[in-house]
Amino acid sequence: MGPGKKKAAYSRWEALFSYFSRNILYSAQQLGNAGLLKINFYSLSMKKILLPGLVAGLALLALSYGVLFLVIRIVPAMAEEYYNPIFWPGADRAFLFYLHPFILGLALAWFWNRFKEQLSASGTMRGIEMGLVYALVATLPSMWITFSAINVSLMMVLSWFVYGFVQAVIAGLVFTRLNP
């Protein structure tokens, strides 16, 4: 792919992002939420949020498949817990599972772009610090309420906590490369 085609492809994505961000902002204004929303959709750039978020989403999707394979092979007893009907949403919503890494990647890309200056480490350690912050702020409280409200084993909840930490570290490493 020549430099002209690469720039044209980037321009198409940038135009698409601009179109959607303008429509989101317009919809928010029409609903009367413009005063409540403090997000300036015009300042969000593809280079800083959308592209790193999608790349992180791809990495997280690959990670989820790898972890699924390893859990089945290494800890089959924990894998059997997933046969509980509570873990099957039905065929009409099963596709949402595959969107989760991209939603998480985009959310973490926004978080990274907003708070990266607050992370004191540098390089790879910055990605690990991002994972630690996410694990303590979001994953730990979520796992606490999950364990207290749903009949799942402590081993499963601890594995989800570690998995959430690893997801955020992977995303943080992607962001240190694409949006330092």
N, C-alpha and C positions, 0 to 999 in steps of 0.2 A: 504494500500500500504506500503510495507516494505521499509526500508532505501535503500536497493539495487535497487529496482525498481524505487524509486524516483530519485536516482542519475542517473540511466540509462536513464530515461525520460528526465532529465535535460541535460544529455550529448547529446542526440539526438537533442534537440532544439539548444544546443550550436553548434553542428556540422552543423546543417542546417543554422544557422545564419552565421557561419564562411564561409560556402560554398557561400552563397549569397553575403556576404561582399567582398570575394575575387573576385567574378565575377563582381561586381560593380566596384571595383578598376581596374580590368583588362580592362573593357569596357572603363572606363574613360581614362586610359593610351592609349588605342587604338585610341580613338577619339582625342588624343592630348590635352586633358583637364587636365592632371595630374598636370601641372604647375598652373592651375587656381584653382583647388580643393585643399583646405587645410585641408580636412577631412582625418584622418588616420583611415580607416575602420577596421584595425586590432586592434586598441585600444578600439573600441566600444565593450563593453561587454554586454551580455544578461542580466546580473544581474543589470546593471546600466541604461540601456536604453530600450531594447526590452521588457523585462518582465514588468517593471513599465508602459511603454507606452501602452501595450496591456491591462493591468489591468485598467489603467485610461480610455482607450477606452471603455471597458465594462461598467465602471461606468458612463461614459458620454452617452453611448447608453441608459442605464437605465434611466438616468436623462432626456434625450430627450423625451422618451416615457411618463415619469411622467409629465413633463412640458406640453406636448401636451394634455394629459388628463385634466390637470388643466386649461389650457387656454380655452379649449372647454367648460368646466363647469363654470368657473368663469367669463371669458370675451368673451362671444360668438360673440360680435360685432367685436372684433379683429380677431377672428377665421374666420369670414366671409370674411375678406380681402384676405385670402389665396385662395379664389375661383377665383381670378384674374388669367388669363392664363399665366402671367409672372412667376408664381410660379410652373408651371407644365412643366418639361423638356421633357416629353414624356416617354413612357414605356421603351424605349431602354436605358435611362440613369437614371431612377428612383432609381436603386440599388446604385448609387453613394451616395445617401443620407445616406445609412446605413454604408458606409465606412468612412464618415466624422469624427465620433467620434474617430475612430482608427488612422486616419491620424493626427488629432489634438492631440491625446494622445501621439503618437510617436514624433511629433514635439515638444510638450511641455516637454516630457521626455528628449529629446536632450538639449533643452534650460535649463531645470533644472540642468542636469548633468554639463553643461558648466558654469552656472552662480550661482549655489546654494550658493557658498561662499560669493557672493555679497549681499545676502539677510541677513539683520542684525537681524531679529527677530528669535525666536526659537520656536520649536514645532508647534502647530496649527497656531500660528500667522505667521509663515513662509509660510504656505500654503496660508493664506489670503494675505500676501504681494506679493506672486507670482501672485495671481489673480489680484491684483491692478496694478502691473507692466504690465501684459498682457493687461488688460483693457485700460490702458492709452497709451501704445505703439502700440498696434495692433487694438484693437476693436474700440476705439474712432475715429481714422482716417478713418477706414473702414466704420463706421456708418455715419460719416460726408459726405463722398463722395457718399454713398448710398442714403442718404436723399436728397442730392443736384442733383443727376442724375436720380433717379427712383421715380415715383409717388407713394410713400407709406406714410402712416400717421406718424406723429411725435411719436405717442403712440407706433406704431410698431417698429420704429427704437430705441426708448428708451428701449423697452422690449428686443430687440436683444442685446443692450449694456449690460443690466443687466444680461441677459442670458450668454453672453460671459464672464463676470466677474465671475459668478457662476461656469461656466465650468472650468475656470482656477483655481478657489479656490478648487474645487473638485479634479482636477488633482494634484494640489499642495499638498493637504492632502494625496493623494495616494503616492506621491513621498516622503513626509516626513516619511512615514512608510517604503517604499520599498527601498529608496535610500537616507538615511539621509546624 
